[in-house]
């Protein structure tokens, strides 16, 4: 049996790489992975946190931050109740977005989705910077649950950014937009239930000093929004 032709082998390898690249771009366009049109992020465990750090804290960010609160003021609610209330407010925005998507109202849908992206971004930032480290220290057995929640966060941010950007142009694909948002809503409902049932109660079980510190940290993060939150529908900065 003669050895394979090296030129043929090289050609097959090039074709295989090209096909792999096309598959990667197709999956990237749907927000499933990062390929070559978007900068690769770190590990799943920390990728969303690093992106949020860049978007919200970089002096070079396209949109600067504006504190919407008195930094000395803390939420009077228990930590679990405060975060669950934030879930409820985001759910209300989701209903607003869904109604606009169902009616094909592009400007309204774009604005609602952008506000959801921003509210989820600061909510996620509060959990990654303050809540999750505290819970991990108190309950090491919840490490797997926290990783699942972080993976959900990656999905929410990537999918919503894709939807917001898709609704900027003319002639959006409404079927794809509705399908993508339905996927976010389904996963968000399960995600919120997991947090409220297994993670948030841990925070309320910390010592009084720990709770006071954590409540203040979470309140400050949730109250600090991009300036454009009150200015209308601008899309998320692209990585």
ChimeraX attribute file (.defattr): number of C-alpha atoms within 10 A of each C-alpha:
attribute: neighborCount
match mode: 1-to-1
recipient: residues
	/A:1	3
	/A:2	4
	/A:3	5
	/A:4	8
	/A:5	9
	/A:6	9
	/A:7	9
	/A:8	10
	/A:9	11
	/A:10	11
	/A:11	12
	/A:12	12
	/A:13	12
	/A:14	12
	/A:15	12
	/A:16	12
	/A:17	12
	/A:18	12
	/A:19	12
	/A:20	12
	/A:21	14
	/A:22	13
	/A:23	13
	/A:24	17
	/A:25	19
	/A:26	14
	/A:27	14
	/A:28	18
	/A:29	16
	/A:30	15
	/A:31	21
	/A:32	15
	/A:33	16
	/A:34	17
	/A:35	18
	/A:36	11
	/A:37	11
	/A:38	13
	/A:39	10
	/A:40	12
	/A:41	13
	/A:42	12
	/A:43	9
	/A:44	15
	/A:45	16
	/A:46	15
	/A:47	17
	/A:48	26
	/A:49	22
	/A:50	15
	/A:51	19
	/A:52	17
	/A:53	13
	/A:54	15
	/A:55	22
	/A:56	21
	/A:57	13
	/A:58	13
	/A:59	11
	/A:60	10
	/A:61	12
	/A:62	13
	/A:63	17
	/A:64	15
	/A:65	18
	/A:66	14
	/A:67	14
	/A:68	13
	/A:69	13
	/A:70	9
	/A:71	14
	/A:72	8
	/A:73	10
	/A:74	17
	/A:75	15
	/A:76	12
	/A:77	11
	/A:78	16
	/A:79	24
	/A:80	19
	/A:81	16
	/A:82	17
	/A:83	23
	/A:84	17
	/A:85	13
	/A:86	16
	/A:87	20
	/A:88	12
	/A:89	13
	/A:90	19
	/A:91	16
	/A:92	13
	/A:93	18
	/A:94	21
	/A:95	13
	/A:96	17
	/A:97	24
	/A:98	20
	/A:99	15
	/A:100	20
	/A:101	22
	/A:102	13
	/A:103	12
	/A:104	15
	/A:105	13
	/A:106	18
	/A:107	14
	/A:108	19
	/A:109	25
	/A:110	24
	/A:111	23
	/A:112	24
	/A:113	27
	/A:114	26
	/A:115	26
	/A:116	24
	/A:117	23
	/A:118	22
	/A:119	23
	/A:120	20
	/A:121	25
	/A:122	21
	/A:123	22
	/A:124	25
	/A:125	23
	/A:126	22
	/A:127	23
	/A:128	22
	/A:129	15
	/A:130	18
	/A:131	21
	/A:132	22
	/A:133	13
	/A:134	18
	/A:135	22
	/A:136	16
	/A:137	11
	/A:138	14
	/A:139	13
	/A:140	10
	/A:141	11
	/A:142	16
	/A:143	14
	/A:144	10
	/A:145	15
	/A:146	23
	/A:147	15
	/A:148	15
	/A:149	22
	/A:150	23
	/A:151	16
	/A:152	18
	/A:153	24
	/A:154	20
	/A:155	20
	/A:156	25
	/A:157	22
	/A:158	19
	/A:159	21
	/A:160	24
	/A:161	20
	/A:162	20
	/A:163	25
	/A:164	24
	/A:165	18
	/A:166	18
	/A:167	21
	/A:168	16
	/A:169	9
	/A:170	8
	/A:171	9
	/A:172	15
	/A:173	11
	/A:174	17
	/A:175	11
	/A:176	13
	/A:177	21
	/A:178	18
	/A:179	11
	/A:180	17
	/A:181	20
	/A:182	14
	/A:183	13
	/A:184	18
	/A:185	17
	/A:186	10
	/A:187	14
	/A:188	18
	/A:189	12
	/A:190	11
	/A:191	16
	/A:192	16
	/A:193	13
	/A:194	16
	/A:195	17
	/A:196	16
	/A:197	11
	/A:198	12
	/A:199	22
	/A:200	21
	/A:201	16
	/A:202	18
	/A:203	21
	/A:204	18
	/A:205	13
	/A:206	15
	/A:207	9
	/A:208	10
	/A:209	9
	/A:210	14
	/A:211	17
	/A:212	17
	/A:213	12
	/A:214	21
	/A:215	24
	/A:216	19
	/A:217	19
	/A:218	23
	/A:219	22
	/A:220	22
	/A:221	20
	/A:222	23
	/A:223	18
	/A:224	18
	/A:225	20
	/A:226	22
	/A:227	14
	/A:228	17
	/A:229	17
	/A:230	9
	/A:231	9
	/A:232	15
	/A:233	19
	/A:234	16
	/A:235	23
	/A:236	19
	/A:237	12
	/A:238	13
	/A:239	11
